[in-house]
Amino acid sequence: MKLFQRELDLGPAVEIGGLTVIPLIGADEGGTDYLTAPEALGVGLVEVSELDRPEVPSLKVTNLADVPVLFVEGQTLIGGDQNRTMNVTVLLPAKSQTAIPVSCVEAHRWGASTRRRYAGSKVAPGSLRSAKIAGLDYSRRGEGMRRSDQGQVWHEVQRLEAGHQSFSDTAALDDLQDRIEGNLAPDLNRVTAQPRQVGVVFLAGGQVVGLDVFDKSSTLEQYLRPIVGGHTVDASLGDDVEDVDAVDAIEEFLAQVEAARVEKVAAVGLGDEILLKDTVNGVGLELDGSLVHLAAFPSSTEPRERRRSRPLLV
């Protein structure tokens, strides 16, 4: 299989409830050394804080490292005046300070009186990521660029809370994910990175519901568990459906990715951002001709038929 001219193979599937998790296997690409945000946050080499004049759609990130640091679209940043999620993927330059575009995923908390130190440990559910990407505003330049439809993001959090009948005082997505992912911990622990795994694709309800691909297997390893955890929040709301061939579904989705209308703009940090429209909702980051990260989701999550993906055994 090919994705943006990159050869990828499918690894053995893992089933978690109604979610099918399939590794994407390929060679590492790109020559830039960087740390991932989980690595850098873990050793204190990045600091995430509110702007001097705090505002919902932006955060300030100080990179203290001698190398760039990668923050991935959908990654949640828990703390500050309210919890946020990354709107796009950003590769912060070494020794830099950058304002990054984010969306709020905790509607009922705001202000310095409740401020906490930021940490990042999860990735938002695919449905929320897809809706957020679909609403990104690239028409404005400067600080307004890459802002999401915040009302739609809050609506997605409310929809997920209502679906699971699990609510928090501050409408915090993180609280919901703690409960769902905690209940599925034994299953999530079975998901481990395979040799040469650079990506992952998900099926539920008889169709592909999302994929993430990275330039390096080491980056995928850092983000695999959080990405899978996010998708379980969606999948656990689904119904049982009849079988569908996973390979056919993936090939069809990859064709939709290739057919998407592509827009490219200078990135917030290093490289160029890629925005995929029409056939899929997707964003990516490219640096020196190599794809650092790509996230893609169906432009519609309504299944054509009620089908279950037939597990891929390789």
N, C-alpha and C positions, 0 to 999 in steps of 0.2 A: 504494500500500500504506500501511497505517496501523499505527503502534506507539504505544500509549498516546495516541491522538488526534493523533499527529504524522504528517504526510504525508511519505512516503519513496519515492523512486524507486530503481530498480536501475541501476547503472552497468555498464560492460563487464567481463566476467570475465577473470581471469588464472588460468592453470593452472600449478601447481607440483607435478609428480609426480602423485600421486593426490588433490591438494587443489585445490578450486575456490574462488577468492577473488573475492567480488563486492562492489563498493562500494555503500554506502547513501547516497543523495544527498538532501539536504534543507536547509532554512533553519536558520541559527543561532538558538538560543534562549537565554534567560537573560541577565541584565544584570550579573552579578557578574564583576569582573575577578579573575583569579588566575594564578599560575604553575603549570605542571606540575612534577612532581617531577624529570623529566630536566632541565628548564630550571634549576630552583633548585639542584639538586645540581651542575650544570655550572659555576655561578658562585659556589658556596659560600654560598648563602642559606639552606640547610637543613643541619642536622647530625643524622645518625642514629647512635645509640649504644645500648649495652646499658643496662638499668636499673641503678641504684646497687647493687641486689642482682639480678644477671642471672638471667633465667628464659627458658625456651624460647618461650612463647607471647606475649611482649611485647617491644617495643622503645621507646626514647625518641626522639622527634623534636623538635628545636628549630627553629622557624621564625624566622629572623632578618629576613625580608622584611616590607615594609610592606603586603603583600597576602596573601590566603590562598594556600596551596600544595596542589595536588591529588596524592594518592597513590592509584593505581588498583588495585582488586582484581586479584590475579594477578601484579602487578609483583614481581620478585625484587629483594631487597636483599642484595648480595654483600659479605661481610666479617664484622666483629665476631667473636663467639665461634663462630658458625656461620651459614651462609646461610639466609635466610628468604624467605617470600613473603607478600604482603598477603592477609589473610582477607577484607577488605571494602574498599570505596572510602572514603577519608577526605579531607575538605577541612579542612586545618589552619587555624585562625584566624591572622591576622597577629600577629607578635611573640608567639608562644606556645610552650609546651612541652607535648607530648601523648604519652601512652603509647598505642601503636597495637597492634592484635591481629594476630599473624602466625603462620605455621606454619614449622617447620624443613624445609628441603629439602637437608640435608646431615647425615645421621644420625651419621657417625663422626668428627665434629670438635666439640670443645667446650672452652672455657676461655680465660682471659686470655693463656696462653702462646702461643696461635695467633691472637690477636686481630688483625684488620686493619681499616683504615678502610673504612667502608661506601660502596658505590656501587650504583647501580641501572641496569641496561642491558637487561634481558630481561623477558619475560612468560612465565609457566609454560605448559606445554601445556594445551590445553582439557580433556583427560580428567582431569588432576590438579585443575584449577580446579573442574570440575564435582563431583568426588568430595569436594573440600574444602568446597565450599558446601553439599552435601547433608548433611555432618556437623557444620555449625555449630550450636553450642549457644546458643540464645537463652533458655533456661529459667532460667538463673542471672542474677543482676544483679551489677553491680560488675565487678571485674576478671575474673571467670569468664565473662562474657558474650562471645559471638562466638568462643569457642575452638573449634577444629576437632577432629576425631578424628585426632590426630597419628599414631597407628599406621596409619591408612588412608592418610594422606599419604605416609608412608615406604613403605608397600606400593606405592603408585602409582609412586614413583621406582624402586623395585626392579623392578617390572613393565616399565617403560620401558627400564631398563638391560638386563634380560634379553632383551627383544624385539629390541633393537639389538645385543646381545652387545658392549656397550661399558660398561666398569666403571671406577670411580675408587676410589682408596684410601679416600676419605671418603664414598663414596656421594653425591657432589655432583651434583645436577641440572644445575647450571651447566656442569660439565665435559661432560656428555652433550650439552647444547644447543650448546656451543661446537663440538663435532665435527659434529653434524648440520647446524646452520645454516651452519657454515663450508663444508661440502661443497656446500651449496645457494646459496651467496652470489650467483653470477651470476643465478639465478632470482629470489632475493629482491630483488635490485637492480632488477628489472623492476616491482616493486610500488611505485607512487608514488601519493600522494594525488591524487584528482581534484578539480576545482573543485566546491565546495560539498559535498564528501564529509564526512559526520558520523558514519559508521559503516561496519561491514564484517560480512559474513556468510560463513560457510564451509560447504562441502559436501564430504563424503568418504564412500565406502562407500554411496552412494545416498541419503544423508540429510543434513540440516543438522546440523552438529556444534557450532555455536556462533555467537554474534553479540556484538558490542560496539557500543554507540551512545553518542555524546557530545553535549553541548549545543552544541559549537562545532567547526567544521572545523579550527581551529588546534590544538585538543586532539587530535583524531583524528590529525592529521599527526605529532604527537610520539610517539604510541603505535602507529601502524600497523605499522611494520616489526617491532617486538618482538612484537606480537600475532600477526602472520602467522608469524613465526619459531617461536613456541611451537606453533602448530597443525601445522607441518611435522613436528615430532617425532612426533606421532600418525599423521599421514597416511602417512608413509614406512613405517609398519608394515602398511598395508592391502594388500589384493589387488585386482587388476583385476576390475571388475564391469560389468554391462551398463548401458546408458544410462537416465537418468531425467530428466524435465523439471525444470530448476532452479527455474523460477518456481513450479510447483506445489508443490515441496518447501518453498520459502521461505514461501509463503502458508500451507501447513499448519503450519509451525513457528510463524509469527507468531500463528496462531489458538491454538496451545497456550500461547504466552506470555500472550495476552489471557485465556485460560481459567484461568490459574494462580491458586492461592490466594495472596493478598497479605497480608503482615504489614508494619506500619510501626512503627518505633521511632526515638527520638531518636538521631542519629548520634554517633559518637565525637567528631567535630569539629563543623563547621557542618552544618545541614540535618537531614534525616531519611533513615534507611536504609530501603530496600525489600527485602524478602525474598520471593522467588517460590518456591512449593512445589507439589508433586503432579505437574502436567503437565510442568514444567521445573524445573531447578535454576538459580536466578538471584538476583543481588543488584544493587541500584542505590542511587543517592544522588540525593535531590531537595532543591532549595533554592529557597525562595520560589515554589513551584509549578512549577518547571522541572526536568526530568530532567538532571542533570549527567552521569551515567554509568549505563548499564545493561549488565550481562553476563548472558547466558542460554545454557543448554546443555540438551540433551535429558536427561530424567530417567533414560533408559536409553540406553546407547550401542550396544546390540545391534541391528543392522540387521534390519528386517522381511524384506527381500530383499536379495540381493547385486546392487546396481545402481550404475552410475556416473552422476554428474550430467552432463547434456548442457549444454555451455557456453552461457551467455547472451550473445548478440551484440546489442549495441544501438549 
